Amino acid sequence: MKELLICFIKDSKKVEEILTGFLDMGITGATVLEGRGMGEIITHDIPVFSGLLSLFPRGDIHTHVILSVLDQVMVGDAIALVHEVCGDLMKPGTGMIITIPVKRVSGLAHEL
């Protein structure tokens, strides 16, 4: 069974460390996207909410989203690595991890 691992990481420096760790674990395929969180959009793009800026954790403007389709047996180790690199994800402004079961995939090949 495969799972889609989705990591939302605020610190761009941590993304490189995570990807290097993935390679060391044998995870050779991942896609990294840049996004903006709700707090960033509200406080910068909607003037009436600009006063709320102090309520949101600061750091990188962008959130980095790492997507990787993994064998289910690798998911636990990948999550442990993200926790090791990022620390306590319960702290605001660090990140978040979710997984979604993948029923079907086409075009997935070993990248390296």
C-alpha positions in Angstrom: 0.0 0.0 0.0 1.2 3.5 -0.8 0.6 6.7 1.1 1.0 10.4 0.1 3.2 12.1 2.7 2.5 15.9 2.8 4.8 18.0 4.9 4.2 21.7 5.4 7.5 23.3 6.5 7.9 27.0 7.4 11.8 27.1 7.5 13.4 26.8 4.1 16.7 25.6 5.6 14.9 22.6 7.1 13.6 21.6 3.7 17.1 20.8 2.4 17.9 18.8 5.5 14.7 16.8 5.1 15.3 16.1 1.5 18.9 15.0 2.2 17.5 12.8 5.0 15.0 11.3 2.6 17.8 10.4 0.2 19.7 8.7 3.0 16.6 6.7 3.8 16.2 5.6 0.1 13.3 8.0 -0.6 14.3 9.2 -4.1 11.2 11.1 -5.2 9.5 14.2 -3.8 8.1 17.4 -5.1 8.5 20.7 -3.2 6.0 23.5 -3.7 5.9 27.0 -2.3 2.7 28.2 -0.8 1.3 30.9 1.5 -0.6 30.2 4.6 -3.9 31.8 5.6 -2.3 34.1 8.1 0.2 35.4 5.6 -2.6 36.2 3.1 -5.0 37.7 5.6 -2.4 40.0 7.2 -0.7 41.2 4.0 -3.4 41.1 1.3 -6.5 42.2 3.2 -5.9 45.6 4.7 -8.7 45.4 7.3 -6.9 42.4 8.9 -3.4 43.9 9.0 -3.7 44.6 12.7 -3.8 40.8 13.2 -0.2 40.5 12.1 1.1 40.1 15.6 -1.1 37.0 16.1 0.7 34.9 13.5 4.2 33.5 13.9 6.9 35.1 11.8 9.5 33.4 9.8 9.7 32.5 6.2 7.0 34.2 4.2 6.3 31.0 2.2 5.4 27.6 3.4 7.2 24.8 1.7 5.1 21.8 0.8 6.9 18.4 0.4 4.9 15.8 -1.4 6.1 12.2 -1.6 4.3 8.9 -2.5 5.8 6.3 -0.2 5.5 2.6 0.6 3.5 2.4 3.8 6.5 0.8 5.6 8.6 4.0 5.0 6.1 6.5 6.3 6.9 6.2 10.0 10.6 6.7 9.4 10.0 9.7 7.1 7.7 11.3 9.7 10.3 10.6 12.4 13.0 12.4 10.3 10.8 15.5 9.8 10.2 15.6 13.6 14.0 15.2 14.2 14.8 18.1 11.8 11.9 20.5 12.7 11.5 19.8 16.3 8.1 20.1 18.0 5.5 20.6 15.2 3.0 21.6 17.9 4.8 25.0 18.2 3.2 27.6 16.0 5.0 28.4 12.8 7.0 25.2 12.5 5.0 22.9 10.2 2.5 20.1 9.9 2.5 16.6 8.5 -0.4 14.6 7.1 -0.7 11.3 5.2 -3.3 10.2 2.8 -3.8 6.6 1.6 -3.2 6.3 -2.2 -5.5 3.8 -3.8 -4.0 4.1 -7.3 -0.9 5.6 -8.8 0.4 5.7 -12.4 3.8 6.9 -13.5 5.6 6.3 -10.2 9.1 5.2 -10.8 12.3 5.1 -8.8 13.9 8.5 -9.6 17.5 7.5 -8.9 
